[in-house]
Amino acid sequence: MKKLFRAKPSKIAGICKGLSRYFNIDESVIRTVFVVLIFLPFPIITIYLLMWLIIPKENNENNKHIPTNFY
């Protein structure tokens, strides 16, 4: 079973990289979606901050099954 983690190293909080690993899509697609949603009347910044608080950071034990050359 796949688990969602905040990835490290990351640009800000690791949310976009963690989501890209979980859904197996390119990280830049997730970042672009987040940037586009910022300009819509949707509370994406609040959701991003909540995800930062709720989603756990990955640790070395969780890194064993994640490839280091992901995209």
N, C-alpha and C positions, 0 to 999 in steps of 0.2 A: 504494500500500500504506500502510495506516494504521500509525503508530508510537505507542507508549505513552511518554508523558513525564510527569514531575511538573510540574503546572501552577503558574504563578505569576501574580499574587499568590495566596496561599492562606492557609488558616487555620493549619495546622501545617506539613505537609511537602509538600502538593500531591498526595498520593496519591489521595485521594477525587475531587478535581477532575479529575485526569488520567484516572482510571478512568471517570468519567462522560463525559468527552469521547470516550474511546476506544470505549466501548460505546453512546454516544449516548443516555444516560438521565439523569434528573435527579440532580444532585449530592446532594440531601438523601436520596435513596433509598440511595445508596452509604454515606453517613454513618450512616444508621439501621441498615443491615446491619452495619456495623463495630461500632456501639455494642451491638447485640443479641448479636453473636458474642463480645463481651468477657465476657459473663456465662455463656457455655456452656463446657464443658470442651474447649476448642479453643484452640490457641496463636495466637490472632489478633494479639496484641500483638507476638509474635516475628515473625510474618509481615509485619505492618505495618512493623516496623523493618528487616527484610530488604528489603522493597520500597523503603524510603527509601534504602537503600544501593545497590541494584541499578539501579533505574529512573533514567535520566538526567533532569536538569532540562531544561525547554524553553528555547530561546534565541530571540532575535529572528528568526533565519532560519526556525525551526520555527513561529513565530507567524503567518506569512503566510497560511496556509490555514485557521487556526482563527478562527471568528467571535468578536468581542469581546462580543457580547450573548448568549452561550450561556446559556440558561435565565435 
